[in-house]
Amino acid sequence: MVPEAAISPGVLAPASFSVSGKQYLVAILPDGAYVGNPNLVAGLTFRPAKPGDIITVYGIGHRSQRSGRRCAVTFQVGGVTGLETVYLTIHQ
């Protein structure tokens, strides 16, 4: 049996979302806009999130396929760590 590798989670954060030396992850609002300051990335629509907005973030590697082990997921928004509600849907 091959030993299971350590969980190494990540989020969708392409090079095009690196602005002035700061890497941003892709966060999408229900209206299709990306979360962030307007004009953060040329050619894309951005707007700041408001209280109550639902934000979709894509990630990979947050759960082991074999053992079901999960790693902790913590988000920091506007300098505040943790969110009131986090829904995690795992697609296999």
Summary of the structure (lengths in Angstrom):
residues: 92
radius of gyration: 15.4
end to end distance: 21.9
largest distance: 50.8
contacts: 155
relative contact order: 0.21
helix: 3%
strand: 24%
